């Protein structure tokens, strides 16, 4: 069974035209705890074999533009840091040997690493961490939390993001507000292609 874990109703509207009778859709709300709780519900209550996340994200690659579409190739919690305790890298959970959490890709869209944290800001230090240290091209507030739960349960995680705002091209909040409607339209069309590529 496919279960969709989506942060916001406007993002869920991109998925609704493509839902099959057996699919389940959980609109979880913004943030890592909401996303992790919904992912666990997808597995425990609905028996998810794959969790699919579709949504908006910030961009960090120099060649990105608002409206670009990217599949998530891996995810990392950039606000998780045990470095001073045990010397691990930022984002690396204590029980793993890498900061990166698995994501499945279809090849239908270019891929990028997704960095997830519980804040939306214009912090230069965050930009450097996400882009330069972690090598991520995308940022959101849910994806890595879903990937974390899926990894522990042995469930596939897929994610498609549309870039609303790009670091270095103006204030992130104003870019997001300016580009949100257009990006949701693009994401709705792309979701159909993405789900076709996933199959099942």
N, C-alpha and C positions, 0 to 999 in steps of 0.2 A: 504493500500500500504506500502511495505517495502522500506525505503530509507537508503542507506549506506552512512555514513559520515566518510571518511577515510583521514588521514593526507597526506600520501605520495603515489606516483605512485607505488612504489614497494610493498606497503601494499595493494593497490587497486588490484594489479595483483593476490593477494591471493583470492580475491572475484570474479573476473571476470568469472572464469569457472562455477560459480554457479548462475549467474544472470538469473532471469526469465524475460519474456517480459515486465511484469508490474513493475519490480524493477527499481529504479533510483540509480545512483551512483554519489556522489559528492566528488571529490578529493579537499580538502579544503586548504591544506598547513598546516604547523606546527604552533601550538600556540593556545591559548585559544580564542582570538578574531576571528581568522579564523574559528575555530571549531564552535563557537557560531553563527556566521553569516551563516555558512552552515547549521546548525541545524534549524535555523529559516527559511531559504530558503526551507529546506525539508518539513517543516510544512506548510508554507504560499503558496509556489508555487506548491508543489507536493501533499499536503494533506497527509503527512506521518501519518500512524497509529502506526508505530514502526520505531525507528531510530536504526540502527545497526552500531557499530564501531568495527573494527577488526584491530589489529596492534601490534607493538612491544612495550615493556615496560621494565623498570628497575625493579629488584626484591629486596626485603628487608627482607623477612623471612629467618631465619637461615638455614632452610632445602631446600631452593630453589637452583636450578641449571639452567644454561643457557639452553634454550630449553624447560623448563617447560611451561605448558599451564594453564591459569587461567581464569575463568569467573569473571567478576566484579560483586560483590554483593552490593556495594555502592561506591560512589565517593565523594571526598572532595577536595576543592581548598585550598591547604596548604599554598599558598602565599596570601591568603585573611585574613586580621587581623584587626578587630575592637575592640580588647581587651581593649586598653587604652581609647577608646571612651565610650564603654558601658558595658565592663566587659564580653563580650561573648567569647566563645572559638575560637581559631584560626580555620579558615575555615567556621565559622558560619555566614551565610548571615543574615542581619539585620532582615529580615522578617520571619526567621525560628527559631525553637527552638532546632535545632541540626545542627552540621556541615556536616552531611552526606546526600547526595542526592541519590534518589532512582535509583536502577538498577534492572532489571528483570534477573533471572537466569533460566537455563534449567535443571541443575543437571548433565549435560553431562560431565562437567569438575569440578575439585576443584575450590572453589570460594575464592576471596580475595577482600579486600577494595583497591580501587585505589586512590592515591593522585595525584593531577594534579597541575602543576605550570609552569610558563613561563620561566624556565631556566633548563639547563642540566649541572649538575656539580658534584663535588666530595665533597660537603660540609658536614662535620661531624655534624654540627648543624642541617642541613636539614634532615640528616639521623635519628638523635635522635627524631626530631619533627615528621617525617613521621612514623617511626617504633614504638617509645615508647609512644608518646603523642596521636597520631591519630590512631595507631593500623593498619596502612596500610601495605600491603604486596607488592604493586605495585606502580610504579610512571610513569606518562607520561606527555604530554603537551597539551592534548586535552579533555580527557574523561569527567572530571567533568564539563567542560563548556557545552558539549553536554547534559549531564545529567541535568544541571541547566535549559537549555532551554526546554528540554523535560518535566521536572517537571512542569514548569510554564504553559505549553500547555496541560498537561494531556496526554502526549504521552509516550508509553513504550520506554525504553532505554535498549538495550542489548550491551554487549561488551565482546570480547574475546581477550586476550593478550598472546603473547609468550615472555618469559623473555630472553632478550639478555645479560643483565649484572646484577650482583648481588653485592650489597654493602658488602664490606669487603673481596672481592675476587679479588682485583686488581683494577686498574684505570677503571672507568666506560666507558670512551671513547674508550679505547683500547679493552675492552671486547666487547663493542657494535660492533666495526668494525670487530673483529675476528669472532663473532658469528652471524652476521646479515644474511648472505646468508643461513646458515643452519636453522636458526629460521624462515626465510620466507618460506622455504620448508615445515617445520613442520606446520606452520600456514596455508598454503594452504590446506593441507590434513585435518587439524582440522576444518577449516572453513566449509567444507562440512558436517562434523558431527554436528557442532554447528547449522547450518542452518536447518538441518534435525530435530534437537531437538526443535528448535523454532517453526517450522511448518509454515503453511500459505504461 
